[in-house]
Amino acid sequence: MQIINEAIGVNVRFGGGVVLPIGFDWRGHSYSVSRVTMVFERQDGGRRYLCFVAEAGGMLVELVLDRESLGWRIGKCEPSYT
């Protein structure tokens, strides 16, 4: 996967104590998340991140939620996933 690390806007769904990304805006386009394939936590220094690997628009992307600032980033992308 290609490292991107750009701030993005993410639409999420909350339910049962879980947050799930359902879409995001990136580089002037809107993408719908068709499936979340993996969820994991990562820590860098003192910051904790919640990471979602998702299929969207024919891509495989890593969406990263900073648990402190609640900001989202697209961490990585595999543009020709399908």
N, C-alpha and C positions, 0 to 999 in steps of 0.2 A: 504494500500500500504506500502511496505517496504521502509524505508529511505535508499538511496544509497549515494548520494552526492559525485559523482566522476566526475572529468573532462573528457570530451569526445570531439571528433570531430564531427561536424554536417554539413551536406550538406543542403543548403537552396535554395529557389527560391524567387526572388524579383519580385514584380510587383504591380503597382498601389499604391506605398507607403507602401506595406505590405511585411513582411518577413515571410516565411512559411518553416518549416523544412520538408525535403523530405527523409532524411536518416541520419544515424549516425553510428559511429564505437564505439564499447564498448566491452572490455575484449576480444579482438582478433576476434570479429565477426562484420560483416556489416549488418545493418538492414535497410529495406525500410519502411518508414512511409506510412501506407495504408490509414490513416484518422486522422485528427486532430479533437478532439471532444470538446476541450475547450481552450480558450486563455484568460489569465488574467494577471494583473500586481500585483506585490508584492513589498513592501518596507521593508528593514531591516536596521535600523539606517538611514544613509544618502544614502545608495545604493538602486537603483531601478532595478528590475528584470522583464523580460517578460517571462511568463511561458506558455508552451504548453502541454496539455495533449493529448497524441497521441497513436494510436494503431500501433504496429510494431512487426512482428515476433511472433504473438500469445501473446504478452505482452501489458499491458497498462503502459505507461511511462510518467513521467513528465520531459520535457526537459526545462532547465532554461537558459536564456540568460541574462548575466550581462550587463546591458546597458552602464556601464562605461568602463569596460575592453573588452567588446564584446566576452568574453569567455563563453563557454557552459559547462553545467554540467547535468548529469542525476540526478535529485533530488530524485525521487521515482520510484518504479517499482512494478507492480503486475504481477509476472511471469506466473501465470496460468490463465490469463484473458479469454482465449478461452475455 
